[in-house]
Protein backbone atom coordinates (compact mmCIF):
# COMPACT_ATOMS: atom_id res chain seq x y z
CA UNK A 1 0.00 0.00 0.00
CA UNK A 2 1.35 3.41 -0.98
CA UNK A 3 1.58 5.95 1.80
CA UNK A 4 1.03 9.66 1.27
CA UNK A 5 3.68 11.93 2.75
CA UNK A 6 2.16 14.64 4.94
CA UNK A 7 4.36 17.62 5.95
CA UNK A 8 4.99 17.68 9.68
CA UNK A 9 5.51 20.78 11.81
CA UNK A 10 9.18 21.64 12.30
CA UNK A 11 8.79 22.53 15.98
CA UNK A 12 6.22 22.08 18.68
CA UNK A 13 3.08 24.18 18.53
CA UNK A 14 3.97 26.20 21.63
CA UNK A 15 7.50 27.34 20.72
CA UNK A 16 6.30 30.81 19.65
CA UNK A 17 5.07 31.49 23.16
CA UNK A 18 8.52 31.30 24.76
CA UNK A 19 10.17 34.67 25.32
CA UNK A 20 13.63 33.07 25.24
CA UNK A 21 13.20 32.14 21.57
CA UNK A 22 12.71 35.75 20.52
CA UNK A 23 15.36 37.05 22.93
CA UNK A 24 17.81 34.68 21.26
CA UNK A 25 16.72 35.83 17.79
CA UNK A 26 17.13 39.47 18.81
CA UNK A 27 20.54 38.72 20.31
CA UNK A 28 21.80 37.04 17.16
CA UNK A 29 20.48 39.93 15.05
CA UNK A 30 22.19 42.44 17.36
CA UNK A 31 25.55 40.70 17.06
CA UNK A 32 25.23 40.41 13.27
CA UNK A 33 24.32 44.09 12.84
CA UNK A 34 27.17 45.21 15.09
CA UNK A 35 29.70 43.12 13.18
CA UNK A 36 28.49 44.49 9.83
CA UNK A 37 28.10 48.13 10.93
CA UNK A 38 30.62 50.73 9.73
CA UNK A 39 32.70 52.72 12.16
CA UNK A 40 30.71 55.11 14.34
CA UNK A 41 31.18 58.87 14.17
CA UNK A 42 31.49 61.23 17.11
CA UNK A 43 28.37 63.40 16.94
CA UNK A 44 26.79 64.21 20.33
CA UNK A 45 23.19 63.50 21.21
CA UNK A 46 21.03 66.20 19.58
CA UNK A 47 18.67 68.19 21.73
CA UNK A 48 16.34 71.18 21.53
CA UNK A 49 14.41 71.34 18.26
CA UNK A 50 15.66 67.83 17.34
CA UNK A 51 13.08 66.52 19.81
CA UNK A 52 10.44 67.52 17.23
CA UNK A 53 12.05 65.46 14.49
CA UNK A 54 9.32 63.32 12.83
CA UNK A 55 11.38 60.20 13.56
CA UNK A 56 12.00 61.04 17.23
CA UNK A 57 9.98 59.42 20.00
CA UNK A 58 9.58 59.73 23.73
CA UNK A 59 11.49 56.48 24.17
CA UNK A 60 14.40 57.89 22.17
CA UNK A 61 14.35 61.14 24.16
CA UNK A 62 14.54 59.18 27.42
CA UNK A 63 17.03 56.48 26.44
CA UNK A 64 19.20 58.55 24.08
CA UNK A 65 20.65 60.95 26.69
CA UNK A 66 21.26 58.05 29.07
CA UNK A 67 23.22 56.19 26.39
CA UNK A 68 25.11 59.28 25.20
CA UNK A 69 25.99 60.30 28.76
CA UNK A 70 27.49 56.96 29.73
CA UNK A 71 30.94 57.87 31.09
CA UNK A 72 32.94 55.12 29.33
CA UNK A 73 33.55 55.19 25.60
CA UNK A 74 32.23 57.41 22.81
CA UNK A 75 28.74 58.90 22.96
CA UNK A 76 27.92 58.11 19.34
CA UNK A 77 29.01 54.49 19.81
CA UNK A 78 26.55 54.18 22.71
CA UNK A 79 23.77 55.68 20.58
CA UNK A 80 24.58 53.17 17.89
CA UNK A 81 24.26 50.33 20.41
CA UNK A 82 20.81 51.66 21.30
CA UNK A 83 19.83 51.95 17.64
CA UNK A 84 21.09 48.47 16.77
CA UNK A 85 19.28 46.99 19.78
CA UNK A 86 16.00 48.54 18.56
CA UNK A 87 16.62 47.20 15.04
CA UNK A 88 17.32 43.72 16.42
CA UNK A 89 14.07 43.82 18.39
CA UNK A 90 12.30 44.87 15.18
CA UNK A 91 13.67 41.85 13.31
CA UNK A 92 12.54 39.58 16.13
CA UNK A 93 9.07 41.15 15.94
CA UNK A 94 8.90 40.63 12.18
CA UNK A 95 9.91 36.98 12.51
CA UNK A 96 7.37 36.48 15.31
CA UNK A 97 4.59 37.79 13.07
CA UNK A 98 5.78 35.91 9.99
CA UNK A 99 5.81 32.54 11.79
CA UNK A 100 2.24 32.87 13.07
CA UNK A 101 0.32 29.93 11.55
CA UNK A 102 -2.88 32.03 11.57
CA UNK A 103 -1.50 34.45 9.00
CA UNK A 104 -1.63 32.06 6.04
CA UNK A 105 -4.43 30.06 4.46
CA UNK A 106 -3.25 26.47 4.80
CA UNK A 107 -4.68 23.01 5.36
CA UNK A 108 -1.67 21.56 7.19
CA UNK A 109 0.72 22.70 9.94
CA UNK A 110 3.71 24.81 8.84
CA UNK A 111 6.54 22.60 7.58
CA UNK A 112 10.29 23.20 7.47
CA UNK A 113 10.08 24.97 4.10
CA UNK A 114 7.74 27.64 5.51
CA UNK A 115 9.90 28.27 8.58
CA UNK A 116 13.02 28.65 6.41
CA UNK A 117 11.14 30.84 3.92
CA UNK A 118 9.98 33.27 6.63
CA UNK A 119 13.57 33.55 7.82
CA UNK A 120 14.70 34.57 4.35
CA UNK A 121 11.86 37.09 4.12
CA UNK A 122 13.03 38.81 7.30
CA UNK A 123 16.66 38.57 6.15
CA UNK A 124 15.82 40.39 2.90
CA UNK A 125 14.41 43.27 4.94
CA UNK A 126 17.40 43.30 7.31
CA UNK A 127 19.86 43.53 4.41
CA UNK A 128 18.04 46.37 2.65
CA UNK A 129 19.87 49.66 2.50
CA UNK A 130 17.18 51.67 4.30
CA UNK A 131 16.83 49.28 7.23
CA UNK A 132 20.57 48.76 7.66
CA UNK A 133 21.40 52.47 7.59
CA UNK A 134 18.58 53.28 10.00
CA UNK A 135 19.75 50.52 12.33
CA UNK A 136 23.38 51.63 12.44
CA UNK A 137 23.32 55.45 12.16
CA UNK A 138 22.77 56.02 15.87
CA UNK A 139 19.70 58.18 15.27
CA UNK A 140 16.05 57.98 16.36
CA UNK A 141 14.87 56.10 13.26
CA UNK A 142 15.34 52.55 14.57
CA UNK A 143 13.37 53.14 17.77
CA UNK A 144 10.77 55.05 15.74
CA UNK A 145 10.30 52.14 13.35
CA UNK A 146 10.07 49.69 16.25
CA UNK A 147 7.41 51.84 17.90
CA UNK A 148 5.37 52.07 14.69
CA UNK A 149 5.59 48.37 13.88
CA UNK A 150 4.97 47.37 17.50
CA UNK A 151 1.81 49.46 17.61
CA UNK A 152 0.53 47.88 14.39
CA UNK A 153 1.35 44.39 15.68
CA UNK A 154 -0.61 45.03 18.88
CA UNK A 155 -3.55 46.42 16.90
CA UNK A 156 -3.57 43.27 14.77
CA UNK A 157 -3.34 41.02 17.82
CA UNK A 158 -6.14 42.86 19.63
CA UNK A 159 -8.36 42.74 16.57
CA UNK A 160 -7.94 38.97 16.31
CA UNK A 161 -8.25 38.37 20.07
CA UNK A 162 -10.43 41.11 21.63
CA UNK A 163 -10.35 39.35 25.00
CA UNK A 164 -6.54 39.36 25.27
CA UNK A 165 -5.91 41.62 28.25
CA UNK A 166 -2.16 41.88 27.75
CA UNK A 167 -2.52 42.88 24.10
CA UNK A 168 -5.21 45.45 24.91
CA UNK A 169 -3.23 47.06 27.73
CA UNK A 170 -0.04 47.04 25.65
CA UNK A 171 -1.89 48.64 22.75
CA UNK A 172 -3.16 51.42 25.01
CA UNK A 173 0.30 52.12 26.42
CA UNK A 174 2.04 52.22 23.03
CA UNK A 175 -0.75 54.23 21.41
CA UNK A 176 -0.51 56.81 24.19
CA UNK A 177 3.24 57.22 23.93
CA UNK A 178 2.87 57.59 20.13
CA UNK A 179 1.58 61.07 20.94
CA UNK A 180 5.19 61.98 21.64
CA UNK A 181 6.36 60.45 18.36
CA UNK A 182 7.36 59.07 16.04
CA UNK A 183 4.79 60.71 13.82
CA UNK A 184 4.49 57.72 11.54
CA UNK A 185 3.40 55.56 14.51
CA UNK A 186 0.58 57.97 15.25
CA UNK A 187 -0.36 58.46 11.59
CA UNK A 188 -0.58 54.73 10.85
CA UNK A 189 -1.51 53.35 14.27
CA UNK A 190 -4.01 55.78 15.75
CA UNK A 191 -6.84 55.25 13.21
CA UNK A 192 -6.68 51.47 13.61
CA UNK A 193 -6.22 51.71 17.38
CA UNK A 194 -9.35 53.88 17.61
CA UNK A 195 -11.34 51.25 15.69
CA UNK A 196 -10.07 48.46 17.94
CA UNK A 197 -10.76 50.44 21.12
CA UNK A 198 -14.26 51.26 19.90
CA UNK A 199 -14.84 47.58 19.17
CA UNK A 200 -13.67 46.68 22.67
CA UNK A 201 -15.99 49.30 24.16
CA UNK A 202 -18.99 47.90 22.27
CA UNK A 203 -18.13 44.39 23.44
CA UNK A 204 -17.51 45.65 26.99
CA UNK A 205 -14.07 44.09 27.16
CA UNK A 206 -12.80 44.00 30.73
CA UNK A 207 -9.51 45.64 29.78
CA UNK A 208 -11.11 48.70 28.13
CA UNK A 209 -11.48 50.93 31.21
CA UNK A 210 -7.96 50.48 32.67
CA UNK A 211 -6.49 50.62 29.15
CA UNK A 212 -8.16 53.99 28.52
CA UNK A 213 -6.66 55.42 31.72
CA UNK A 214 -3.25 53.97 30.84
CA UNK A 215 -3.43 55.44 27.32
CA UNK A 216 -4.17 58.91 28.67
CA UNK A 217 -1.42 58.66 31.30
CA UNK A 218 1.18 57.47 28.80
CA UNK A 219 0.20 60.26 26.40
CA UNK A 220 0.68 62.89 29.12
CA UNK A 221 4.05 61.36 30.05
CA UNK A 222 5.20 61.31 26.40
CA UNK A 223 4.23 64.93 25.84
CA UNK A 224 5.99 65.98 29.05
CA UNK A 225 9.15 64.24 27.80
CA UNK A 226 8.95 66.02 24.45
CA UNK A 227 8.34 69.41 26.08
CA UNK A 228 11.25 68.94 28.44
CA UNK A 229 13.59 67.96 25.59
CA UNK A 230 12.39 70.61 23.14
CA UNK A 231 12.05 73.43 25.67
CA UNK A 232 8.88 74.59 27.39
CA UNK A 233 8.85 77.71 25.20
CA UNK A 234 8.08 75.49 22.17
CA UNK A 235 4.67 74.48 23.50
CA UNK A 236 2.98 75.57 20.28
CA UNK A 237 5.32 73.47 18.15
CA UNK A 238 4.78 70.46 20.40
CA UNK A 239 1.01 70.93 20.05
CA UNK A 240 1.41 70.94 16.26
CA UNK A 241 3.52 67.82 16.63
CA UNK A 242 0.73 66.11 18.61
CA UNK A 243 -1.92 67.09 16.07
CA UNK A 244 0.26 65.72 13.22
CA UNK A 245 0.29 69.09 11.46
CA UNK A 246 3.65 68.34 9.74
CA UNK A 247 2.15 65.10 8.40
CA UNK A 248 -0.89 66.92 7.02
CA UNK A 249 1.31 69.61 5.46
CA UNK A 250 3.54 66.97 3.89
CA UNK A 251 0.55 65.13 2.45
CA UNK A 252 -0.80 68.39 1.07
CA UNK A 253 2.46 68.86 -0.86
CA UNK A 254 2.54 65.26 -2.04
CA UNK A 255 3.05 64.88 -5.79
CA UNK A 256 2.91 61.93 -8.14
CA UNK A 257 6.64 62.17 -9.01
CA UNK A 258 7.43 61.94 -5.29
CA UNK A 259 5.28 58.81 -4.97
CA UNK A 260 6.95 57.25 -8.01
CA UNK A 261 10.36 58.09 -6.56
CA UNK A 262 9.49 56.51 -3.19
CA UNK A 263 8.10 53.39 -4.87
CA UNK A 264 11.20 53.18 -7.08
CA UNK A 265 13.43 53.45 -4.02
CA UNK A 266 11.52 50.60 -2.37
CA UNK A 267 11.82 48.38 -5.45
CA UNK A 268 15.50 49.24 -5.79
CA UNK A 269 16.21 48.26 -2.19
CA UNK A 270 14.21 45.03 -1.99
CA UNK A 271 14.67 44.03 -5.64
CA UNK A 272 12.32 43.21 -8.50
CA UNK A 273 12.48 39.50 -7.65
CA UNK A 274 11.54 40.26 -4.05
CA UNK A 275 8.53 42.32 -5.17
CA UNK A 276 7.37 39.51 -7.48
CA UNK A 277 7.76 36.90 -4.73
CA UNK A 278 5.90 39.18 -2.28
CA UNK A 279 3.06 39.60 -4.79
CA UNK A 280 2.81 35.82 -4.98
CA UNK A 281 2.68 35.58 -1.20
CA UNK A 282 -0.06 38.20 -0.84
CA UNK A 283 -2.55 35.92 -2.56
CA UNK A 284 -2.12 33.30 0.17
CA UNK A 285 -2.54 35.53 3.21
CA UNK A 286 -5.66 35.56 5.32
CA UNK A 287 -7.76 38.77 5.05
CA UNK A 288 -6.50 40.30 8.31
CA UNK A 289 -2.86 39.49 7.47
CA UNK A 290 -3.32 40.92 3.98
CA UNK A 291 -4.70 44.17 5.39
CA UNK A 292 -1.98 44.53 8.02
CA UNK A 293 0.64 43.98 5.31
CA UNK A 294 -0.80 46.40 2.76
CA UNK A 295 -1.63 49.15 5.27
CA UNK A 296 1.96 49.78 6.48
CA UNK A 297 3.29 49.17 2.97
CA UNK A 298 1.06 51.81 1.36
CA UNK A 299 1.11 54.15 4.36
CA UNK A 300 4.87 53.95 4.76
CA UNK A 301 5.39 54.74 1.08
CA UNK A 302 2.99 57.69 1.17
CA UNK A 303 4.55 59.16 4.31
CA UNK A 304 8.03 58.57 2.92
CA UNK A 305 7.09 60.40 -0.28
CA UNK A 306 5.54 63.24 1.68
CA UNK A 307 8.75 63.25 3.79
CA UNK A 308 6.64 64.41 6.73
CA UNK A 309 8.27 67.81 6.59
CA UNK A 310 11.62 66.34 7.52
CA UNK A 311 13.31 65.21 4.32
CA UNK A 312 14.32 61.69 3.32
CA UNK A 313 16.94 61.39 6.06
CA UNK A 314 14.42 62.04 8.81
CA UNK A 315 10.72 61.18 8.76
CA UNK A 316 10.87 59.66 5.30
CA UNK A 317 13.43 57.06 6.34
CA UNK A 318 11.13 55.66 9.04
CA UNK A 319 8.28 55.45 6.53
CA UNK A 320 10.49 53.55 4.12
CA UNK A 321 11.64 51.13 6.83
CA UNK A 322 8.02 50.43 7.81
CA UNK A 323 7.15 49.80 4.15
CA UNK A 324 10.13 47.45 3.77
CA UNK A 325 9.21 45.61 6.98
CA UNK A 326 5.69 45.03 5.66
CA UNK A 327 7.20 42.89 2.88
CA UNK A 328 8.81 40.36 5.24
CA UNK A 329 5.70 38.20 5.62
CA UNK A 330 4.63 38.26 1.93
CA UNK A 331 8.16 37.42 0.77
CA UNK A 332 8.37 34.47 3.16
CA UNK A 333 4.94 33.15 2.17
CA UNK A 334 5.64 33.65 -1.53
CA UNK A 335 8.97 31.83 -1.28
CA UNK A 336 7.30 28.85 0.40
CA UNK A 337 4.47 28.82 -2.14
CA UNK A 338 6.83 28.80 -5.12
CA UNK A 339 9.07 26.13 -3.57
CA UNK A 340 6.34 23.74 -2.50
CA UNK A 341 5.43 23.06 -6.13
CA UNK A 342 8.62 21.01 -6.40
CA UNK A 343 7.51 18.39 -3.88
CA UNK A 344 10.49 16.64 -2.31
CA UNK A 345 12.84 19.37 -3.59
CA UNK A 346 10.88 22.10 -1.80
CA UNK A 347 13.46 22.76 0.91
CA UNK A 348 16.44 23.23 -1.48
CA UNK A 349 14.23 25.38 -3.71
CA UNK A 350 13.27 27.49 -0.71
CA UNK A 351 16.93 28.07 0.10
CA UNK A 352 17.72 28.93 -3.54
CA UNK A 353 14.85 31.43 -3.89
CA UNK A 354 15.62 32.91 -0.47
CA UNK A 355 19.28 33.44 -1.34
CA UNK A 356 18.36 35.16 -4.60
CA UNK A 357 15.84 37.45 -2.92
CA UNK A 358 18.09 38.36 0.03
CA UNK A 359 21.18 38.90 -2.14
CA UNK A 360 19.60 41.69 -4.19
CA UNK A 361 19.55 44.24 -1.30
CA UNK A 362 23.32 43.73 -0.91
CA UNK A 363 23.91 44.37 -4.62
CA UNK A 364 21.67 47.47 -4.57
CA UNK A 365 23.76 49.36 -1.98
N, C-alpha and C positions, 0 to 999 in steps of 0.2 A: 504494500500500500504506500502510495506517495504522500509524503507529509508536506504541508505548506509552511514555509518559513514566515514567522510573524516577528516583526521588529520588537525588541524588548527595550524597556527603559534603561538608559545608561547608569543612572543612579537611583537611589531610593526616592520615593515620592516626597519625603519631608526634608530633603537636603537644602532646599531654598529657604527654609525657615531658620536655619542656623546662622547667627550673626558672624561666627568665626569664618564661615566660607567667604563672605563678602569682605570681611576685614583682611583676609589673606589675599583676595583679588586686588583690593585697594593697595595693599602693601607691595605686591609685585608690580602694579602699575606705577606706584610712586618711585620705586627703585629704577624701573626702566626709563621713566621720564627724566629722572635726575642724571642717569648715565648718558642719555642722549642730548641733554640740554647744553646749549653753548655757555660760554663763560659769562657770569653775571657782571653787570655794570656796578656803578657806585652811586646811583641817584638816591637821595633821601626819600623818606615817606612824604608824599605830597599832602598838604593840608589846605585850609581855607576854602576857596572856591572849588577845589578839586573834590570836595565832599558832594558837590552837586553834579558831578560827572554822571552821565546816564548809566554807566556800567558800575558805579559805586553802589555799595549797599551798607546797611547798618552793621552787618557782620564784618565787612571789610574795615569799616571805620573803628570798630572795637579791637579787632585782632591785628590789624596792620600796624598801629603804633606800638603794640606790645612786641610784635616780631621785630620791627625796626629798632626799637629801643633796647633790645637784648644786648647786654654789655660785651659779649664775646663775639668776635667775627664782624663781618661787614653787614650793614643794614640791608642792602639790596639782596644779598645772599639769603638773609632770613625771610625777606618778602617773597623771594622765589620759592623757598621751602613751603611757605604758606600757600602760594599759588599752585604749586605742583601737588600739594596734598589735596586741595579742592578739586583739581583735575582728576586725580586718582579716584577720589570719591565719586566723581561724575561718571567715570568709566565703570565703576562697580555698580552704580545705579542703572546705567544703560544695560549692562549684562543681566542684572536682576530682572529688569522688565522684559528683556528679549528672551529669557529662558522660562517665562511664565507660560505654562501649557494652555492657559485660557485665552491667550492672544491669537491663536491660530486655529482655523477650522481643520480638524483632523479626526480620524476615526480610531487611531491607535496612540499609545503613549509615545512621547518624544524618544527617538532612537539616537544613537551615537552621531549620525550624520547631522541631525538638527542641532545638537549641542555644539559640535565643532563649527557648524555654519554660523551660529549666533556669535561665537567667539571671533570669527573672521569679520563679521559685520561690525562689531565694536572696534576691532583692530583697525579697520579701514577709516573709521572716524578718528581714532586716536592718532593715526599717522597723517591726517590731513593738515595742510599748512595752517589753516585758521585755528584749529584746536591746539596744535602743538605750540604755536607762537603765544596764544592766550595762556596756555598752561605754564609757560616758562619765562614770561616777560616780567613777572613780579608785580603785575598790576592788579586792578580789581576785577578784571574780566572773568577769571576762572571761578571766583566765588560767586560772581553775578550769574554766570551760566548755571552753576550748581543750584543756586537759589531758584532760578526760573524753572529748570527741569525738575527739581524736587517738588515745587509747588504743583506742576502739571501732573507728576506721578501721584501725588496725594489726592488730587482732584479725581484722577482716573480710578484710584483705589476706592475712594469714598463713593463714587458713582456706582461702582460694581458691588460694593458691600456697604450699604447705608448704615448698617448696625455696627460697623467696626468703630469702636470708641477711640482706639489709638489713632486710626487714620483721620477721624473727624477732628480730634483735638490737635493733631499735628498739622492738619490743613489750616485750622484757625490760626495757629501760632505763626506759620510761615506766611500766610496771607496777610496777617497784620504787619509783620516786619517788612513785607514787600512795599509798604507805604514809605519806607525809608530807602527804597531802591533794592535791586536795580530796576530801572523803569520797564525793561522788557518783561520782568516777572509780573509786575502789576498789569501791564498792557495785555499780556497773554493769559495770565492766571486769574485776575479778578473777575472777568465776566463769567468764566466757568465756575469759579468758586462761589459766586453769588447764586448761580443756578443750583449748585449742589447744596448750599446752605438753605435755600428756599425749599428744596425737595425734602431736606431733613426736617425743616420746620413743619411742613405739611404732614409728614409721617410721624411727627412728634418723637423724633429720635432722642434718646436719653442724654446724648452728648451735646445736643444743640445749645442749651442754656449755658453750661460752663464754657463751651467753645466760643460762644459769642463774647462773653466777658474776657476770655483769654485773647481773642482777636483784637478787641479794643485796647487791652492793656499792652499787648505787644506793639500795636500801632503807635501808641503814645510813647513807648520806650524808644522805638525806632526813630521817630521824629525828634525826640529829645537828643538822641545821639547825633543826628544830622545837624541840628541847630548848634550843638556844642562844637562840632567839627568845623562847620561853615562860618560860625560867628553869629551871635544872636541878632546882630544888625541886619542880617540877610533873611529875616523872617519872611518877607514877601517872596523872595526867590525860592525859599523852602516850600512855601505854600503852592507856588507854581509847580514845583517839583512833585508835590503830593497829588495835585490835580492833573498831572501828566500833560501840562501845557506844552513842553518841548516836543512830546510825542505828537500831539495834535498839529503843532506848527510844522513838524517834519513831514507828516502825512499830507498836509495841505500843499507842500512844495514838491510832493512826489511826482516824478515824471516817468513816462514809459521807458526812455533810454536808461534811467537809473534802475528800473526794475530788470531790464534786459541785462544790464551790467552786473547786478547782484546775482541773477540766475546764472549768467555765464561764469562768474567767479565760483559759484557752488559746483557747477559741472566741471570746471577746471580742477578744483581741489579733490573732488571725490571720483572723477573720471566718468567717461561716457559708459564704460562697461558697468561701473557701479550703479549708475542711474538706470540702465536697462535691467540689471538684476533686481534693483529695488522696485521697479515698476512691475516685474514679475511677482515679487513677493507681496505687493499691495493687494493683489487679487485673491490672496489666500488668507488675509487677516479677517478676524471677526469685526463686526461693525464698530464696536467701541474702540478696538485697537487701531482700526483704519482712521477713525476720526482723530484720535490722540496722536497719530503719526502725521496726518496731513495738517492739523491745526498749527503745531509748532513749525512745521516745514514752511507753510505759506506765510504764517505770521512772522517768523524769523526773517524770511526773505524780504517781506514788505518793510519791516522795521530796519533791516540792514540797508535797504535801498533809500529809505527816508533818512537814515543816518541819525535819527533822533536828535538832531541839532548838535551832534558831537563829532561828526566826521567818521570815516571808516575805522580809525584806530581806537575809537572810544565806544559809543553805543552800538555802532554798526557791527563791530567785531563780535559782541555778545549775541546779536541777532543771527549772525552767520554761524556761530558755534551751535546755537540752539537748532538752527535748520539742519546743520550737518548731523547733530546728534539724533534728530528725528529719523534719519535714514538707517540707523544701526539695525533696528528690528526688521524693516523691509528687506535690507540687503541679506541679512541672515536667513530669513524665510525664503527669499528668492533663490539663494544659493542651494538650500536644501531641496527646494522644489525642482530645480534643474538637475541636481545630482541624483535624486531618487529615481529618475527615469532609467538609470543605468543598472538598476537591480543590485546585484552583488558588488558591482564596482562603484556604488554610490559614495562610500567613504573616500576613496582616492579621488573621485571626481569632485567631491566637496572641497578637499584640500587644494586641488588644482584651481578651481574657480575662485576659492578664497584667496589664494596667493596672487592671482591675477588682479582681483579687485583691490586688495590691500597694497599692491605694489604701485599702482598708479599714483596715489597721493605722494609717494616718495619721489617719483619721476617728475611730478608737477611742481616741485618746490623751486 
